Amino acid sequence: MELMDAIRGRRSIRKYTDDMPSDDDIGYILEAARQAPSWANTQCWEFVLVTDAETKEKLATTLPETNPAHKAVTMAPVVIVVCAKKGISGHFKGKAVTDKGDWLLFDVALALQNLTLAAYERGLGTVHTGFFDSRKAEEIINVPDGVTVVELLPLGYPEKEGRVTPRKEIQEFVFYNTYGRKEK
């Protein structure tokens, strides 16, 4: 699969079959995440792979029932609880060095982009889930101090193909030399 095919084809999947992804496929997508760039190569991400039905049910309680991904957390054979070590990405000598503070969200997003594209390449589906109670999720999976849960990422074989969503035209979000300038 060509990279642009994966980028254009990957969709959010909220319904999964019961089929468990192979250890080989899971290893492949984790390797894709491992290869992501990160601030000063800190690689602050950590993943908890949840396959236990009871734990997935508990994690689902961290999402509002109105969240479209609510059922995906219990339905997917695997839920990747995406964690990050705090205070290392975007930091130098223990202090945040950008006006954005901790850079962990950026680094995690880079790793997850790699992971989700690799999953799609292997015929697996994912859905980014950020609308949930992260502190409650941290309690459920026993996250230690200094680590935070960033997102829940259901993973499995799609029950059906995801729908294509419209994208903005490039000229709608690209400016030249100053914000708002459309001409080169």
GIKAFEN-V322673 format. One record per helix or strand of 3 or more residues. SS is the DSSP state (alpha for helix, beta for strand). FROM is the first residue (numbers start at 1). TO is the last residue. If there is no record, write none. Layout:
SS/FROM/TO
SS/FROM/TO
This chain:
alpha/3/9
alpha/23/34
alpha/39/41
beta/45/50
alpha/53/60
alpha/70/75
beta/78/85
alpha/104/121
beta/124/129
alpha/134/140
beta/147/158
alpha/170/172
